[in-house]
């Protein structure tokens, strides 16, 4: 499916100098919702084209920054779709009709189990994990997680993920002058898989730091009462 989608997006990428940022936002919103769509075919090429001054501003660092921002905002928009659909429909209707929009009951239940076990922080952590990264917004909506906290955690995780993929594209641009869209996507995906262990280790450290800070703040608050 990735190759098929990459072919379609490749045709649209010829207009990236004008509509690139809008396309990044739109495709990442789709990817972050309940519609299956790989983020690699969006953000890796975005970083690649930013490095080669092929986006709107023609200044690599500016284009890279704006591309990551658009990817993050698009991901947040798509996450809101899942969040509010879950919030408004509730579990019974979501389970009844979700199968018609790519939301299988067992998949949603798996996301719920992760959310119940680890709490609100999963909306950040799972943004960096394949398969569940889009679905974690659903149990957040079902549990009526505060929108502000949901937005901060989701934006943080989505921003890191978008930056990682864009950086891979940027690195590929420095390695090869001529590379097809499909080749770029699959080479980038291979680079991501090769370094995924380091991403997980960094994620563990980030969560551990969060837990430590949260514990210290909680203790300080109790002492002041």
C-alpha positions in Angstrom: 0.0 0.0 0.0 2.9 2.4 0.8 4.2 2.1 -2.8 0.8 2.8 -4.3 0.2 5.8 -2.1 3.7 7.1 -2.7 3.0 7.0 -6.5 0.0 9.2 -6.0 1.7 11.6 -3.6 4.7 11.8 -6.0 2.4 13.4 -8.7 1.2 16.0 -6.2 4.7 16.7 -5.1 5.5 18.4 -8.4 3.5 21.4 -7.0 5.3 21.4 -3.7 6.9 24.8 -4.3 3.4 26.3 -4.1 1.2 23.9 -2.1 3.8 21.9 -0.2 3.0 23.1 3.3 -0.8 22.8 2.8 -0.3 19.2 1.5 1.9 18.3 4.4 -0.8 19.6 6.8 -3.6 17.8 5.0 -1.8 14.5 4.6 -0.6 14.4 8.2 -4.1 15.2 9.3 -5.4 12.2 7.4 -2.5 10.0 8.7 -3.4 11.0 12.3 -7.1 10.2 12.0 -8.6 6.8 11.6 -7.7 6.5 7.9 -4.7 4.3 7.3 -2.0 6.5 5.7 1.8 6.2 6.3 3.5 9.4 7.6 6.8 8.3 6.0 5.6 9.3 2.5 4.8 12.8 3.7 7.5 14.0 6.1 10.5 12.2 4.7 10.0 13.9 1.3 9.2 17.2 3.1 12.6 17.1 4.7 14.3 16.1 1.4 12.7 19.0 -0.5 13.4 21.5 2.3 17.1 20.6 2.2 17.1 21.2 -1.6 15.2 24.5 -1.4 12.2 23.1 -3.3 9.5 24.4 -1.0 7.8 27.8 -0.8 10.5 30.0 0.8 13.5 28.5 -0.9 15.6 28.7 2.3 16.4 25.3 3.7 16.2 26.0 7.4 13.0 28.0 7.1 11.3 25.5 4.9 12.4 22.7 7.3 11.0 24.5 10.3 7.7 25.3 8.6 7.4 21.8 7.3 7.8 20.3 10.8 5.3 22.8 12.2 2.7 21.9 9.4 3.3 18.2 10.1 2.7 18.7 13.8 -0.4 20.8 13.3 -1.8 18.4 10.8 -1.2 15.5 13.2 -3.0 17.4 15.9 -5.9 18.2 13.7 -6.3 14.5 12.8 -6.0 13.5 16.4 -8.8 15.9 17.3 -11.0 14.1 14.8 -10.5 10.8 16.7 -10.8 12.5 20.1 -14.1 14.3 19.4 -15.7 11.4 17.5 -15.0 9.2 20.5 -16.1 11.9 22.9 -19.4 12.5 21.2 -20.3 8.9 20.1 -19.2 7.1 23.2 -18.1 3.4 23.4 -21.4 1.7 22.3 -21.8 3.6 19.0 -18.1 3.7 18.3 -17.9 -0.1 18.6 -21.1 -0.5 16.5 -20.2 1.7 13.6 -16.4 2.0 13.9 -15.9 -1.1 11.7 -17.2 0.9 8.7 -14.4 3.5 9.0 -11.4 1.3 9.7 -11.9 1.1 13.5 -12.1 -2.5 14.5 -13.4 -3.3 17.9 -10.4 -5.4 19.0 -8.0 -2.7 17.8 -9.8 0.0 19.8 -10.0 -2.2 22.9 -6.2 -2.7 22.6 -5.7 1.1 22.5 -8.0 1.4 25.5 -6.0 -1.2 27.5 -2.8 0.7 26.9 -4.4 4.0 27.9 -6.0 2.5 31.1 -2.7 1.0 32.2 -0.4 3.9 31.6 -2.7 6.9 31.7 -2.6 10.3 30.0 1.1 10.2 29.2 0.4 7.5 26.5 -1.0 10.2 24.2 2.6 11.5 24.0 4.5 8.1 24.1 2.3 6.3 21.6 2.8 9.1 19.0 6.2 7.7 18.5 5.1 4.0 18.1 3.8 2.4 14.9 0.3 0.9 14.7 -1.1 2.5 17.8 0.0 6.1 17.3 -3.2 7.2 15.5 -5.6 5.2 17.7 -4.4 6.4 21.1 -6.6 9.5 20.6 -9.7 7.3 20.8 -9.4 6.2 24.4 -8.4 9.7 25.3 -11.7 10.9 24.0 -13.7 8.0 25.5 -12.2 8.8 28.9 -12.8 12.5 28.5 -9.2 13.5 29.0 -8.9 17.3 29.4 -8.5 18.8 26.0 -5.6 21.1 27.0 -3.5 18.2 28.3 -4.5 16.1 25.3 -3.4 18.9 23.0 0.0 19.4 24.7 0.9 15.7 24.9 -0.3 15.0 21.3 1.5 18.0 19.8 4.7 17.2 21.6 4.7 13.6 20.4 3.6 14.5 16.9 6.3 17.2 16.7 9.1 14.9 17.6 7.8 12.2 15.1 7.5 14.8 12.3 11.0 16.2 13.1 12.5 12.7 13.0 11.0 11.8 9.6 11.9 15.3 8.2 15.5 14.9 9.5 15.8 11.6 7.7 14.7 13.2 4.4 17.1 16.1 5.0 19.9 13.5 5.5 19.0 11.7 2.3 19.2 14.9 0.4 22.8 15.3 1.4 23.6 11.7 0.4 22.1 11.7 -3.1 21.4 14.4 -5.6 19.1 12.3 -7.8 16.7 10.0 -6.1 13.1 9.0 -7.1 10.2 9.7 -4.7 9.7 6.0 -4.1 13.4 5.3 -3.5 13.5 8.2 -1.1 10.5 6.9 0.9 11.8 3.3 1.2 15.4 4.3 2.0 14.0 6.7 4.6 11.9 3.9 6.1 14.9 1.6 6.3 16.9 4.4 8.1 14.0 4.8 10.5 13.9 1.0 11.3 17.7 0.9 11.7 17.7 3.7 14.3 14.4 2.9 16.0 16.0 1.4 19.0 17.6 4.8 19.8 14.2 6.4 19.4 12.8 4.0 21.9 15.6 4.6 24.4 15.2 8.3 24.1 11.5 7.9 24.7 12.1 5.8 27.8 14.4 8.5 29.2 11.8 11.2 28.4 9.1 9.3 30.2 11.4 8.6 33.1 12.2 12.3 33.4 8.5 13.2 33.2 7.7 10.7 36.0 10.5 12.1 38.2 9.4 15.7 37.7 5.8 14.8 38.3 6.7 13.0 41.5 8.7 15.9 42.8 6.0 18.4 41.9 3.3 16.3 43.6 5.4 15.9 46.8 6.0 19.7 46.8 2.3 20.4 46.4 1.4 18.1 49.3 3.9 19.7 51.6 2.6 23.2 50.9 -1.0 22.2 51.7 
